[in-house]
């Protein structure tokens, strides 16, 4: 059995955006993305809004059917575009779950919390009696800091943080191995975010979970992740161990993200140098040729415009995609 629970190879997700025939246009949301996630670890995924983080997570779970590439779960190929392999995902839904970003939109307002958490139990026929089903629901609610009294209430009766706990309980109900956490704290108050992050860590230890943790906040991702991947305009530009990435980043885009992390110590904050990026993120409908970051990169040249940089291992466990890593460091 491999240590790699999830493997993604050259994943691609294009969305139709109008036009016909040769003039048909596509939003290149995810393009040639490759990574793996080891059992029991957390891989963080960061980048600006619209860079393809959420689409990567949903495509990995095949909530969006991939346009190209290959997905391997627990040494089993569940999708391969070239070989026309597309496994029935129902058995894998029990192993692979997702916690959505918006706790207000992801819960059915007409269902009680008990029915929301119990629905995946019903779909996968995990309970042999009503009492067993009820016990499983209450156990999941207790794991996320709620209790049996909450089971008969509706989502509108809860705060945002409590609703997100319900969403987490729903994901845990089938005892999955792997969870995509799609910006699960971005809609929550700062005071609640730390509680939810700590809960994720406790659940990972007690239930032996593996996470893909998607977020904007690099400081949060640094705290919870074993390794971090950085995306820009649909492509992975750097991936490394959490400490290595934050202390010895190689790609100029990663360096700019790290420089934007707030520093609590005023002396260190004054001494630190912010790297401000010029210009706007190009449209995924018509991305730049070659390196997609070149329009905002101070090191860009003709090679960057002509050649797509290879995403390769430049040090043990440290991957980057840049033609001029020697100039950046």
C-alpha positions as CSV (number, residue, x, y, z in Angstrom):
1,X,0.0,0.0,0.0
2,X,1.4,3.4,-1.1
3,X,1.9,6.3,1.4
4,X,0.2,8.4,-1.2
5,X,-3.6,8.5,-0.7
6,X,-4.4,11.0,-3.4
7,X,-2.5,11.6,-6.7
8,X,-3.4,14.1,-9.3
9,X,-1.6,14.1,-12.6
10,X,-1.9,16.9,-15.2
11,X,-5.4,17.7,-14.1
12,X,-7.4,20.0,-16.4
13,X,-10.7,21.7,-16.0
14,X,-12.0,24.0,-18.8
15,X,-15.5,25.5,-18.7
16,X,-17.3,26.5,-21.9
17,X,-17.7,30.3,-22.2
18,X,-19.5,30.9,-25.5
19,X,-18.7,30.8,-29.1
20,X,-19.0,28.0,-31.7
21,X,-16.7,25.7,-33.6
22,X,-13.2,27.0,-33.9
23,X,-14.3,30.2,-32.1
24,X,-15.5,28.4,-29.0
25,X,-14.0,29.9,-25.9
26,X,-13.1,28.2,-22.6
27,X,-12.3,29.4,-19.1
28,X,-9.1,27.6,-18.3
29,X,-9.8,27.3,-14.6
30,X,-7.3,24.4,-13.9
31,X,-4.6,23.6,-16.4
32,X,-1.9,20.8,-16.0
33,X,-1.9,20.6,-12.2
34,X,-0.1,17.8,-10.5
35,X,0.4,16.9,-6.9
36,X,0.0,14.1,-4.3
37,X,-1.3,14.0,-0.7
38,X,0.1,11.4,1.7
39,X,-2.1,9.5,4.2
40,X,-2.7,11.5,7.3
41,X,-1.3,14.8,6.1
42,X,-2.7,18.1,5.3
43,X,-1.9,19.7,1.9
44,X,-2.7,23.4,1.9
45,X,-3.6,25.2,-1.3
46,X,-3.3,29.0,-1.6
47,X,-3.6,31.7,-4.2
48,X,-5.6,34.7,-5.2
49,X,-9.3,34.6,-5.9
50,X,-10.0,33.0,-9.2
51,X,-6.7,31.1,-9.4
52,X,-8.5,27.7,-9.5
53,X,-8.1,26.4,-5.9
54,X,-11.8,25.5,-5.4
55,X,-12.1,24.1,-8.9
56,X,-9.1,21.9,-8.3
57,X,-10.7,20.5,-5.1
58,X,-14.1,19.9,-6.7
59,X,-12.6,18.4,-9.9
60,X,-10.5,16.1,-7.7
61,X,-13.7,14.8,-6.1
62,X,-15.3,14.8,-9.6
63,X,-18.1,17.1,-8.5
64,X,-16.9,18.7,-11.8
65,X,-16.0,16.1,-14.4
66,X,-12.4,16.7,-15.4
67,X,-11.5,17.9,-18.9
68,X,-8.2,16.1,-18.8
69,X,-5.6,14.4,-16.6
70,X,-5.6,11.5,-14.2
71,X,-6.9,11.0,-10.6
72,X,-5.6,8.1,-8.5
73,X,-7.2,7.4,-5.1
74,X,-5.6,4.7,-2.8
75,X,-3.6,3.3,-5.7
76,X,-6.8,3.0,-7.8
77,X,-7.2,5.0,-11.0
78,X,-10.7,6.6,-10.7
79,X,-10.3,8.9,-13.7
80,X,-8.1,8.9,-16.8
81,X,-9.1,11.0,-19.7
82,X,-6.8,9.4,-22.2
83,X,-7.7,5.8,-21.3
84,X,-11.3,6.7,-20.9
85,X,-11.5,5.5,-17.3
86,X,-14.2,7.1,-15.2
87,X,-15.1,5.0,-12.1
88,X,-18.6,5.1,-10.6
89,X,-18.0,7.6,-7.7
90,X,-20.7,6.5,-5.3
91,X,-18.5,4.0,-3.4
92,X,-15.8,6.7,-3.2
93,X,-18.2,9.3,-1.8
94,X,-18.0,7.3,1.5
95,X,-14.2,7.8,1.5
96,X,-14.0,11.3,0.0
97,X,-16.0,14.2,1.3
98,X,-16.0,18.0,1.2
99,X,-16.7,20.9,3.6
100,X,-18.0,23.8,1.6
101,X,-17.0,27.4,2.0
102,X,-20.4,29.0,2.6
103,X,-22.3,27.5,5.6
104,X,-25.3,29.6,4.7
105,X,-25.7,28.2,1.2
106,X,-24.5,24.6,1.7
107,X,-27.3,23.5,4.1
108,X,-30.9,22.9,3.0
109,X,-33.0,25.3,5.0
110,X,-36.0,22.9,4.9
111,X,-34.2,20.1,6.6
112,X,-33.4,19.7,10.3
113,X,-29.8,19.4,11.4
114,X,-30.5,15.8,12.2
115,X,-31.7,15.0,8.7
116,X,-28.8,17.0,7.2
117,X,-26.2,14.9,9.0
118,X,-28.3,11.7,8.6
119,X,-28.7,12.0,4.8
120,X,-25.3,10.6,3.9
121,X,-25.9,7.8,6.4
122,X,-29.1,6.9,4.6
123,X,-27.5,7.1,1.1
124,X,-24.7,4.7,2.1
125,X,-27.0,2.5,4.2
126,X,-24.7,2.7,7.2
127,X,-27.4,2.3,9.9
128,X,-29.5,-0.9,10.4
129,X,-32.1,0.8,12.6
130,X,-33.6,4.2,13.4
131,X,-31.9,4.1,16.8
132,X,-28.5,3.3,15.3
133,X,-29.0,6.2,12.8
134,X,-29.9,8.5,15.6
135,X,-26.9,7.5,17.7
136,X,-24.6,8.1,14.7
137,X,-26.0,11.5,14.1
138,X,-25.6,12.5,17.8
139,X,-22.1,11.2,17.8
140,X,-21.1,13.3,14.8
141,X,-22.7,16.4,16.4
142,X,-20.8,15.9,19.6
143,X,-17.6,15.5,17.7
144,X,-18.0,19.0,16.3
145,X,-19.1,20.6,19.6
146,X,-22.9,20.4,19.2
147,X,-25.3,18.3,21.1
148,X,-28.5,16.2,20.8
149,X,-30.8,19.3,21.3
150,X,-29.5,20.8,18.1
151,X,-30.6,17.8,16.0
152,X,-34.2,19.0,15.8
153,X,-33.4,22.6,14.9
154,X,-33.1,24.2,11.4
155,X,-30.1,25.9,9.9
156,X,-31.5,29.4,10.3
157,X,-31.5,28.9,14.1
158,X,-27.7,28.7,14.2
159,X,-24.8,31.2,13.9
160,X,-22.4,31.0,11.0
161,X,-19.8,29.1,13.1
162,X,-22.4,26.5,14.3
163,X,-23.7,26.1,10.7
164,X,-20.1,25.3,9.5
165,X,-19.9,22.7,12.3
166,X,-23.0,21.1,11.0
167,X,-21.4,21.0,7.5
168,X,-18.4,19.3,9.0
169,X,-20.5,16.8,10.9
170,X,-22.3,15.9,7.6
171,X,-18.9,15.3,6.0
172,X,-17.8,13.1,8.9
173,X,-21.0,11.1,9.1
174,X,-19.7,8.4,6.7
175,X,-16.3,8.2,8.4
176,X,-14.3,9.3,5.4
177,X,-10.6,9.0,4.9
178,X,-10.1,12.2,2.8
179,X,-11.8,15.6,3.1
180,X,-11.5,18.6,0.8
181,X,-11.8,21.7,3.1
182,X,-12.9,24.4,0.6
183,X,-12.1,27.7,2.4
184,X,-14.1,26.5,5.5
185,X,-13.3,29.5,7.7
186,X,-13.4,32.4,5.2
187,X,-17.1,33.2,6.0
188,X,-16.6,33.0,9.8
189,X,-15.7,35.7,12.3
190,X,-12.0,35.8,13.3
191,X,-12.8,34.8,16.8
192,X,-14.5,31.6,15.5
193,X,-11.9,30.7,12.9
194,X,-9.3,29.6,15.5
195,X,-11.8,27.3,17.2
196,X,-12.7,25.7,13.8
197,X,-9.0,25.3,12.9
198,X,-8.3,23.6,16.2
199,X,-11.3,21.3,15.7
200,X,-10.0,20.3,12.3
201,X,-6.7,19.3,13.8
202,X,-8.3,17.4,16.7
203,X,-10.6,15.5,14.2
204,X,-7.7,14.7,12.0
205,X,-5.8,13.0,14.9
206,X,-8.8,11.2,16.3
207,X,-10.3,10.0,13.0
208,X,-7.1,9.6,11.0
209,X,-8.1,12.0,8.3
210,X,-6.3,13.4,5.3
211,X,-7.0,17.0,4.2
212,X,-6.8,19.2,1.1
213,X,-7.1,22.5,2.9
214,X,-8.0,25.4,0.5
215,X,-7.7,29.0,1.8
216,X,-6.7,32.6,1.0
217,X,-4.9,33.2,4.3
218,X,-1.3,31.9,4.0
219,X,-0.8,32.3,7.8
220,X,-3.7,29.9,8.5
221,X,-2.5,27.4,5.9
222,X,1.0,27.6,7.3
223,X,-0.4,26.7,10.7
224,X,-2.5,23.7,9.7
225,X,-0.6,22.2,6.7
226,X,2.3,19.8,6.4
227,X,2.9,20.9,2.8
228,X,1.7,23.9,0.8
229,X,0.9,24.3,-2.9
230,X,0.7,27.8,-4.5
231,X,-1.6,28.3,-7.5
232,X,-1.7,31.2,-10.0
233,X,-4.2,31.5,-12.8
234,X,-5.0,27.8,-13.0
235,X,-1.5,26.4,-12.6
236,X,0.6,25.3,-9.7
237,X,3.7,27.5,-9.4
238,X,5.3,26.1,-6.2
239,X,4.9,23.3,-3.7
240,X,7.0,22.4,-0.7
241,X,7.0,21.6,3.0
242,X,5.2,24.3,5.0
243,X,8.3,25.6,6.8
244,X,10.4,25.3,3.6
245,X,7.9,27.2,1.6
246,X,7.5,30.1,4.0
247,X,11.1,30.4,4.9
248,X,12.8,29.6,1.6
249,X,10.3,30.3,-1.1
250,X,11.6,30.2,-4.7
251,X,8.9,31.5,-7.0
252,X,8.4,35.3,-7.2
253,X,4.7,35.0,-6.8
254,X,5.1,32.9,-3.6
255,X,7.5,35.5,-2.3
256,X,4.9,38.3,-2.8
257,X,2.3,36.3,-1.0
258,X,4.5,35.6,2.0
259,X,5.6,39.3,2.2
260,X,1.9,40.2,2.6
261,X,1.5,38.1,5.8
262,X,0.9,40.6,8.7
263,X,3.6,40.6,11.4
264,X,2.6,41.2,15.0
265,X,6.0,42.5,16.1
266,X,6.2,46.2,15.1
267,X,10.0,46.1,14.9
268,X,10.0,43.1,12.6
269,X,7.1,44.6,10.6
270,X,9.1,47.8,9.9
271,X,12.2,45.7,8.9
272,X,10.3,43.4,6.6
273,X,9.9,44.3,2.9
274,X,6.6,44.1,1.1
275,X,6.7,42.9,-2.5
276,X,3.9,44.6,-4.3
277,X,2.7,43.1,-7.6
278,X,1.9,45.4,-10.4
279,X,-1.0,45.0,-12.8
280,X,-4.0,42.8,-12.5
281,X,-4.5,39.0,-12.8
282,X,-5.1,38.2,-16.5
283,X,-8.3,36.6,-17.7
284,X,-8.5,32.8,-17.6
285,X,-10.4,33.1,-20.9
286,X,-7.3,34.4,-22.6
287,X,-4.2,33.6,-20.4
288,X,-0.8,34.9,-21.4
289,X,1.4,32.7,-23.5
290,X,4.3,30.9,-21.8
291,X,4.5,31.6,-18.1
292,X,1.1,32.9,-16.9
293,X,2.8,35.0,-14.2
294,X,5.1,36.9,-16.6
295,X,2.8,39.9,-17.0
296,X,3.4,40.8,-13.3
297,X,6.9,39.3,-12.8
298,X,9.9,41.6,-12.6
299,X,12.2,38.9,-14.0
300,X,10.2,38.1,-17.1
301,X,11.9,38.0,-20.5
302,X,11.3,36.6,-24.0
303,X,11.8,33.0,-22.9
304,X,9.0,33.5,-20.4
305,X,6.7,34.6,-23.2
306,X,7.5,31.7,-25.4
307,X,8.0,28.7,-23.1
308,X,5.7,27.3,-20.4
309,X,8.0,26.7,-17.4
310,X,8.1,23.1,-16.2
311,X,6.8,22.3,-12.8
312,X,9.7,20.3,-11.5
313,X,11.5,19.2,-8.3
314,X,14.3,21.7,-7.8
315,X,15.3,20.5,-4.3
316,X,14.2,17.4,-2.3
317,X,10.4,17.7,-1.9
318,X,10.4,21.3,-3.3
319,X,8.7,21.9,-6.6
320,X,8.6,25.1,-8.6
321,X,7.7,26.4,-12.2
322,X,10.0,29.3,-13.2
323,X,12.6,29.9,-15.9
324,X,14.7,32.2,-13.7
325,X,14.8,30.8,-10.2
326,X,18.5,31.8,-10.1
327,X,17.5,35.5,-10.5
328,X,14.7,35.3,-7.9
329,X,16.9,34.0,-5.1
